[in-house]
């Protein structure tokens, strides 16, 4: 799950060299959109208090539509917060700050509409699947198996698209050298928009999956996942898609190895492991050492 979320960070960073801090807000939006599309009833607070859509979709179609809605919001953020600064060739630090501001606006709008209480995506939205499966003699929640399967499909599909399609190659070219890519006839602005759209879609999908797994703990629940996704991005190597997948797997395994009695220290273990790895390899597991231009 961390890998799926971190891929959105990676796509934007690879083409802009800037971390998109609004990514966590788009993740939160995806969770709420999924909740609404499966027929969820908004709580007692917010402008939409008590509202329920007149239809209820199965989980998978609702998840895909939530991802598309999140992608549209991500494209809007790119248009409003990033594009004007890029056209003026402003300092990248300003883009980082505007992305943070855009994320705060999105989260506050969600709170205004939906209230601050938590919402749960019921596992019954998956249909008549059993509550748990027996794998190798161990009981595993069906939700976790479904999440792993869906996340794997999206990660594999994205990787295949980047490596095998013409637009994926163009995206790689822009991430390598935007100026040269532009001279070769590649529309760099269009590729940047594509990166934002794909990143927003993946964030929305990840938000819906996490909402199904652990519930939606209020509008700010994406902040913790945003920080963890940023850690995965750095661990795997800035701008590396395989690195984001590998980093997400390692962070997830590190948390899974924490005994149940010490579950409150999962974040400490994950970030401690990240700290030690970066002391050994500062560029990340699959990152490249950037040449210094003189």
N, C-alpha and C positions, 0 to 999 in steps of 0.2 A: 504493500500500500504506500509506504514511504517512497518507493521508486516511482510509482505512478504520479504521485504528487510532485516529486522533485524534477520529473521530466519537464514539467511546465516552466519551472525556474530555469532549467538548462536551455530550453529552446530560446527563451528571450535573451538570456545572458550570452548565448553563442552568437547572436546577430547584433546585439547592441553593446555588449560588454557592461551591462548594468543589471543589478539585481532588482527584480520587480516585486516590491514589498506589498503591492496590492493583491498578490497571488493568493494569500491566505483569506482575504475577503471574498474573492471569487470562489474559493473552495467552500466557504460557509454558505454562499449563495446557492451553490449546487446542491448542498444538503437540504436547504429549505425548499428549493424548487422541487426536488424529489419528493419531499414530504407532502407538498401541496398536490402534486400530480397523482399520487397514489390515493388521494381522497382524504388526506389528513385534515383535521379540524384545528384551526388556529385557536390558541388559548384565550384567556380572558383579557389580556392586555394588548395594546397596540391598535392602530387604526383599522386593522383587519380582524379585530377580535371576533371570534365565533364564526368566521367565514370558512366555508367549505366549498370546493369546486363541485359543480353538478355532475361530475363524472369521476371515476376512479380507474386509473390505468394500472396494468400489471407492472411489477417492479422494473423489469428490463426496459420496456418502452419509456417509462417515466424517467429512468436513469439517463437514457440517451437524450431525451428532450431537455432534461435539466442540464446536461452537458452542452447542448446547443445553445440554450439560454445563457449559460455562463460564458460561452465563447463570444456571444454578441456583446455582453457587458465588458469582456476583456478587450474586444475591438474598440468599444466606445472609450475605454480608459486609454488605449493607445492613441486614439484620435485626439483626445482632449488633453491628456497629461504628458504624452511623449512626443507626438508628431510636431507640435509647435516648437518645442525646444530643439528637436533634431534638425528642423529646417533652419533654425537660427545658429546651429552649431554651438549650442550652449554647453557648458561644463557638464559632464556625465553626473556629477554629484547633484545637480539640480533635478535631473530626471529621477534619481533615487528618492529625493525629497518629495517630488510631486507624486510619485507612485505611492509613497507612504500616506500622503494626504488623500489620494484617491481611495485607498483602502479604508481609511477612517470614515470617509463619506459613505462608502458602500455599507460598511458595518452599521453605521448609525441609521441609515435608511432602513436596513433590515430590522433594527430594533424599533424604529418608529412604526413600522408596519406590522411586525409580528410580535412585539413585546420582548421582554428579557427572559422569560421563563424557558425551560427546556422543552423539547418536543422529541417524540420517539417515532421512528419508522418501524412499524410492527413486522416481525419476521413472517407473519401470515401473508404478507404481500408477495412472498416467494411461492405461494401456492401450497400444495399438500406435501411438501418435502418434510421428512422426519426432522425432529429437533436436533438429533445427533447421529453421526455415522461412526461405525467401527472400522478403524484403519490400523491394521497390524495389532489388534488386541486393545488399542487405545480408543477412547471415546473422544471424538472431535465434533465441535458444534458445526452443524450444516452451514450456518451463516459464514463461518470462517472458510470453509471449502469453496463456497460460492464466490466469496470475495477474492480468494486466491485465483480461482479460475478466470473470473472476469478481468482482474488486473493483469494477469498473464497474457490474455488475449490482446488487450489494448497495448501492452508494452511490446509484444512480438509484432503486432501489426504496425505500430509506429516505427520500430526499428527496420522492418522490411521496407516500409515506404521511404524512409530516409535513405537507405542504402540502394534501393532498386528502382526508384521512380525518377523521372526527369526533374520534377519540382523538388524532390528530396535532395537531389544532387545540386540543384540551384541554391537551396537553403544552405547546404554545406559550403558552397562557394562564397556566399555572402558572409557566412560566419568566419571564413578564412581571411577574406580581404574584400570588403564591400566596394571599394573604389575600383579594383580590378574587375570584380564581377559586373559592375555597372558598365565598364568599358566593353565587356564581352557581350553586352546586350541583355543582361539579367536585370530585371526591375527590382532593385534592392528594397524600395519602399513596400512593394507588394509582398516580398518575402518576409519583411518584418511584420507586416499585418498577418501573414499566414502563421508566423511563429506565435504571435499573440493569440490568434484564434485557436490554434491547436493547444497552446498552453492553457487557455481558459477552459477548453473542452475537457482536457485531462483533469484540471482542478475540479471542475463540476462533477465529473465521474467519481473522482476520489472522495469528494465531499458526500455524495450520495451513498457510497459504499461504507464510509466511516459512520454516517448517520444510521445506517442499518445495523452496523455492528455494535456501536456503543451509545447510540442516541445523540441528539443535537443539544449540547449543553449551553444553549444561549447563543446570541449573535457573535460573541467573542471566542467561541471555541476553536475557531480556525487559527488563532494566534499561536497556540502551542504547536499545532501541526505545521504552521508556517515556519517556525523556528527549527523544528525537527527536519523539515524538508530542506531548509537552508543548510543545516548540518550535513545532510546527505549529499547535497550539491557540492559542498566543499570537500567532503571526504572522497567522493568519487572523482573529483577533478572538475574545475570550473569549465562549463561548456561541453563536457563529454557525456554523450547519451549512454554509452555502455557503462561509464563511471557512475552515472546516476542510478542505474539498475543495480550495479554491484554494491554501491554505497547503501542503497535502501535495503538490500538483502542482509548486509553485515549489521546495520543498525537494528534491524528487526530481530536477527538472531541473537545479538547482544542483549536485547531486552527480554527475549524469550528465555534466556539462560538465567535470568534473575529468579530466585526462589519465590514462591507465593508469599512467604512471610516478610519478604523485603520488597514487595511490589511497588511500594512508595518511592523506592530509590531507582526505578527503571531509567528515569531521565538522567540521573547522575551517572549511572553506568554507561549509558549511550554516549553522553557528552565527554565522559572521562576517556572512553575508548577513542572517540574522535580526536581529543586533545593529544593522546599518545601517538596516534597514527600520523598526525600532522607534524609532530616533532621529528618523526623519522622521515616523512616524505611530505614536505610542505605543499607541493603542487597537487597533492591528492593521489589516489591510487592509479588512476589512468590519465591524469592531467599531464600537460607538457610544460617543460620549463621554457618560459618566454625569453627570447633573445633580447638583449638590451641594445637599443638603437643608439648610435653615437654619431 
